[in-house]
Amino acid sequence: MHFYITGDTHGNFNRIEEFCSENDTTKEDVMIILGDAGINYWLDNTDRQLKNDLSSLDITLFCIHGNHEARPWEAGDYEEVMWNDGLVYMEEAYPNILFAKDGEIYNFHGKKVMAIGGAYSVDKYYRISHKMPLISPIVIEPIQNLKTKVLGNHNPRLHSDEILKPLSISAATNPTAELALRQLPKLRGCEAHSSVILSQVDDSVFRKLGINLTCEAKYQTKKLYHR
């Protein structure tokens, strides 16, 4: 059994599917998704179809609920079962899709980890009812493909400046994105803290927005050189 960790997927599991194929994973392996998996978002057949697709992945998904999705107990026929010394939410039809229960402590190869999910987003229900994500995947995916498939980057994660650009594009047709864009000047003078040292690109964006940024004294990776 191997454990892997990734960030928000927001219903787009292309990178995880590619990862499983490239690394020959099995259902015994676990991908930990740190919030906003997007599996219980629409609360209709859209979610069900996504779960059907994910059930064929050769990996077990261990999801910590984020602030842009429903809690498992609101979304389906979940039951509590023991998994790695802690309780998880599981649907019988999808045994490889697990959701962490807040406050439970799990055992990952002898390391104990407490799971605490995200809070609710204040505009979540508006965007769900209007089927309107803040930034459309149609805008995000071409940028990620450009980074990984054309420019040769291994990580599809977008830096702060790269996410502000699609937000601006989405604002032309999405009132919620437009509203979010108008709030950016209000961030000036706010405090932000990162658990790792951010890249120069992200640090620069925070400074330009007037956000007072502090970081823990450690890098996200163990590379010899950092930019």
HUTABEL-V790996 format. One line per field, one symbol per residue. burial: I if it has 9 or more other ideal C-beta (glycine too) atoms within 8 Angstrom, else O. A space follows every 50 residues. Layout:
BEGIN
burial=???
END
This chain:
BEGIN
burial=OOIIOIOIIIIIIOIIIOIIOOOOIOOOIIIIIOIIIIIIIOIOOOIOOI IOIIIOIOIIIIIIIIIIIOIIOOIOOIOOOOIOOIIIIIIOOIOIIIII IOOIIIIIOOOOOOIOIIOOOOOIOIIIOOOOOIIOIOIIIOIIIIIIOO OOOOOOOIIIIIIIIIIIOIIOOIOIIIOIIOOIOOIOOOOIOIOIIIOO IIIIIIIOIOIOIOIOOOOOOOOOOOO
END
